[in-house]
């Protein structure tokens, strides 16, 4: 029988960490690495450059927000 391919987000996190911790980590990883649209220019290159600092390299728009996610509805200036 063939082995099941594991998720890259949880690679190296075996049984010793527990199911709840792995589920939480997987959710944070997926949230952090999803594609985001820049609130200023609309490009899909909006990404995190440091914890809580988000930047669009296309238009140089920077914003300080959450560590793992940016809520673009709160960015209405």
CNS distance restraints for C-alpha pairs under 8 A (distance, minus, plus):
assign (resid   6 and name CA) (resid  10 and name CA) 7.59 0.50 0.50
assign (resid   6 and name CA) (resid  11 and name CA) 7.14 0.50 0.50
assign (resid   7 and name CA) (resid  11 and name CA) 6.43 0.50 0.50
assign (resid   9 and name CA) (resid  26 and name CA) 6.08 0.50 0.50
assign (resid   9 and name CA) (resid  29 and name CA) 6.39 0.50 0.50
assign (resid   9 and name CA) (resid  30 and name CA) 7.66 0.50 0.50
assign (resid  10 and name CA) (resid  22 and name CA) 6.98 0.50 0.50
assign (resid  10 and name CA) (resid  25 and name CA) 7.64 0.50 0.50
assign (resid  10 and name CA) (resid  26 and name CA) 6.52 0.50 0.50
assign (resid  13 and name CA) (resid  17 and name CA) 6.49 0.50 0.50
assign (resid  13 and name CA) (resid  22 and name CA) 7.09 0.50 0.50
assign (resid  14 and name CA) (resid  18 and name CA) 7.89 0.50 0.50
assign (resid  15 and name CA) (resid  19 and name CA) 7.57 0.50 0.50
assign (resid  17 and name CA) (resid  21 and name CA) 6.30 0.50 0.50
assign (resid  17 and name CA) (resid  22 and name CA) 6.81 0.50 0.50
assign (resid  18 and name CA) (resid  22 and name CA) 6.40 0.50 0.50
assign (resid  19 and name CA) (resid  23 and name CA) 6.14 0.50 0.50
assign (resid  20 and name CA) (resid  24 and name CA) 6.23 0.50 0.50
assign (resid  21 and name CA) (resid  25 and name CA) 6.10 0.50 0.50
assign (resid  22 and name CA) (resid  26 and name CA) 6.03 0.50 0.50
assign (resid  23 and name CA) (resid  27 and name CA) 6.26 0.50 0.50
assign (resid  24 and name CA) (resid  28 and name CA) 6.30 0.50 0.50
assign (resid  25 and name CA) (resid  29 and name CA) 6.02 0.50 0.50
assign (resid  26 and name CA) (resid  30 and name CA) 6.13 0.50 0.50
assign (resid  27 and name CA) (resid  31 and name CA) 6.14 0.50 0.50
assign (resid  28 and name CA) (resid  32 and name CA) 6.02 0.50 0.50
assign (resid  28 and name CA) (resid  68 and name CA) 6.88 0.50 0.50
assign (resid  29 and name CA) (resid  33 and name CA) 6.16 0.50 0.50
assign (resid  30 and name CA) (resid  34 and name CA) 6.12 0.50 0.50
assign (resid  31 and name CA) (resid  68 and name CA) 6.72 0.50 0.50
assign (resid  31 and name CA) (resid  69 and name CA) 6.57 0.50 0.50
assign (resid  32 and name CA) (resid  68 and name CA) 5.18 0.50 0.50
assign (resid  32 and name CA) (resid  69 and name CA) 6.22 0.50 0.50
assign (resid  35 and name CA) (resid  44 and name CA) 6.31 0.50 0.50
assign (resid  35 and name CA) (resid  45 and name CA) 7.35 0.50 0.50
assign (resid  35 and name CA) (resid  46 and name CA) 7.50 0.50 0.50
assign (resid  35 and name CA) (resid  47 and name CA) 7.83 0.50 0.50
assign (resid  36 and name CA) (resid  44 and name CA) 5.44 0.50 0.50
assign (resid  36 and name CA) (resid  45 and name CA) 6.74 0.50 0.50
assign (resid  36 and name CA) (resid  46 and name CA) 5.45 0.50 0.50
assign (resid  36 and name CA) (resid  47 and name CA) 6.94 0.50 0.50
assign (resid  37 and name CA) (resid  42 and name CA) 5.40 0.50 0.50
assign (resid  37 and name CA) (resid  43 and name CA) 5.42 0.50 0.50
assign (resid  37 and name CA) (resid  44 and name CA) 4.42 0.50 0.50
assign (resid  37 and name CA) (resid  45 and name CA) 6.69 0.50 0.50
assign (resid  37 and name CA) (resid  46 and name CA) 5.75 0.50 0.50
assign (resid  38 and name CA) (resid  42 and name CA) 4.64 0.50 0.50
assign (resid  38 and name CA) (resid  43 and name CA) 5.38 0.50 0.50
assign (resid  38 and name CA) (resid  44 and name CA) 6.30 0.50 0.50
assign (resid  38 and name CA) (resid  45 and name CA) 6.92 0.50 0.50
assign (resid  38 and name CA) (resid  46 and name CA) 5.07 0.50 0.50
assign (resid  38 and name CA) (resid  56 and name CA) 6.31 0.50 0.50
assign (resid  38 and name CA) (resid  61 and name CA) 8.00 0.50 0.50
assign (resid  39 and name CA) (resid  72 and name CA) 6.43 0.50 0.50
assign (resid  39 and name CA) (resid  75 and name CA) 7.51 0.50 0.50
assign (resid  40 and name CA) (resid  59 and name CA) 7.73 0.50 0.50
assign (resid  40 and name CA) (resid  61 and name CA) 6.80 0.50 0.50
assign (resid  41 and name CA) (resid  59 and name CA) 6.72 0.50 0.50
assign (resid  43 and name CA) (resid  56 and name CA) 7.98 0.50 0.50
assign (resid  43 and name CA) (resid  58 and name CA) 7.60 0.50 0.50
assign (resid  45 and name CA) (resid  56 and name CA) 5.90 0.50 0.50
assign (resid  45 and name CA) (resid  57 and name CA) 6.88 0.50 0.50
assign (resid  45 and name CA) (resid  58 and name CA) 7.30 0.50 0.50
assign (resid  46 and name CA) (resid  54 and name CA) 6.96 0.50 0.50
assign (resid  46 and name CA) (resid  55 and name CA) 5.71 0.50 0.50
assign (resid  46 and name CA) (resid  56 and name CA) 4.44 0.50 0.50
assign (resid  46 and name CA) (resid  57 and name CA) 7.23 0.50 0.50
assign (resid  47 and name CA) (resid  54 and name CA) 5.55 0.50 0.50
assign (resid  47 and name CA) (resid  55 and name CA) 5.69 0.50 0.50
assign (resid  47 and name CA) (resid  56 and name CA) 6.47 0.50 0.50
assign (resid  48 and name CA) (resid  52 and name CA) 7.29 0.50 0.50
assign (resid  48 and name CA) (resid  53 and name CA) 5.85 0.50 0.50
assign (resid  48 and name CA) (resid  54 and name CA) 4.27 0.50 0.50
assign (resid  48 and name CA) (resid  55 and name CA) 6.22 0.50 0.50
assign (resid  49 and name CA) (resid  53 and name CA) 5.88 0.50 0.50
assign (resid  49 and name CA) (resid  54 and name CA) 5.77 0.50 0.50
assign (resid  49 and name CA) (resid  55 and name CA) 6.58 0.50 0.50
assign (resid  50 and name CA) (resid  54 and name CA) 7.19 0.50 0.50
assign (resid  51 and name CA) (resid  66 and name CA) 7.83 0.50 0.50
assign (resid  51 and name CA) (resid  67 and name CA) 4.99 0.50 0.50
assign (resid  51 and name CA) (resid  68 and name CA) 7.58 0.50 0.50
assign (resid  52 and name CA) (resid  64 and name CA) 5.51 0.50 0.50
assign (resid  52 and name CA) (resid  65 and name CA) 5.07 0.50 0.50
assign (resid  52 and name CA) (resid  66 and name CA) 4.98 0.50 0.50
assign (resid  52 and name CA) (resid  67 and name CA) 4.13 0.50 0.50
assign (resid  52 and name CA) (resid  68 and name CA) 7.25 0.50 0.50
assign (resid  53 and name CA) (resid  62 and name CA) 7.12 0.50 0.50
assign (resid  53 and name CA) (resid  63 and name CA) 5.98 0.50 0.50
assign (resid  53 and name CA) (resid  64 and name CA) 4.68 0.50 0.50
assign (resid  53 and name CA) (resid  65 and name CA) 6.33 0.50 0.50
assign (resid  53 and name CA) (resid  66 and name CA) 7.89 0.50 0.50
assign (resid  53 and name CA) (resid  67 and name CA) 7.56 0.50 0.50
assign (resid  54 and name CA) (resid  62 and name CA) 5.69 0.50 0.50
assign (resid  54 and name CA) (resid  63 and name CA) 5.39 0.50 0.50
assign (resid  54 and name CA) (resid  64 and name CA) 6.28 0.50 0.50
assign (resid  54 and name CA) (resid  65 and name CA) 7.24 0.50 0.50
assign (resid  54 and name CA) (resid  70 and name CA) 7.88 0.50 0.50
assign (resid  55 and name CA) (resid  60 and name CA) 6.46 0.50 0.50
assign (resid  55 and name CA) (resid  61 and name CA) 5.61 0.50 0.50
assign (resid  55 and name CA) (resid  62 and name CA) 4.42 0.50 0.50
assign (resid  55 and name CA) (resid  63 and name CA) 6.54 0.50 0.50
assign (resid  56 and name CA) (resid  60 and name CA) 5.27 0.50 0.50
assign (resid  56 and name CA) (resid  61 and name CA) 5.30 0.50 0.50
assign (resid  56 and name CA) (resid  62 and name CA) 6.65 0.50 0.50
assign (resid  57 and name CA) (resid  61 and name CA) 7.48 0.50 0.50
assign (resid  65 and name CA) (resid  69 and name CA) 7.59 0.50 0.50
assign (resid  65 and name CA) (resid  70 and name CA) 5.93 0.50 0.50
assign (resid  65 and name CA) (resid  71 and name CA) 7.86 0.50 0.50
assign (resid  66 and name CA) (resid  70 and name CA) 5.75 0.50 0.50
assign (resid  66 and name CA) (resid  71 and name CA) 7.98 0.50 0.50
assign (resid  71 and name CA) (resid  75 and name CA) 7.18 0.50 0.50
assign (resid  72 and name CA) (resid  76 and name CA) 7.50 0.50 0.50
